[in-house]
């Protein structure tokens, strides 16, 4: 039985064609992203703290957020309202399984009211009741 040994052959970037160069750059980017994810996961920050303080402020998330808003037509995907002053649109993760490499269907664009209702249904119910009672409370 023969053993195959992997051999690393040094190659100059200038000797590569356009396709090989593209593949090399893509592989390097994937490796860097994976290493950063591993480092962040192993840091002292908890998962939720890392998500709020690091991931949501990353360049990747800013690009992903803008893509989601554009795909939704800058409107809430539940109620259809556009972004209004004081009521911004929030991309909402439906799942955290692919955090860092989300698919389009993993994110739902919601207005602040719908997003609050998603995370805090009781608070949303109380706000709705107060809005409904507000006209009758006026003298």
Buried (B, 14 or more C-beta within 10 A) or exposed (E): EEEEEEEEEEEEEEEEEEEEEEEEEEEEEEEEEEEBBEEBEEEEBEEEEBBEEBBEEEEEBEEBBEBBBEEBEEBBBBEEBEBEEEBEBBBBEEEEEEBBEBEEEBBBBBBBBBBBBBEEEEEBEEBEEEEEEEEEEEE
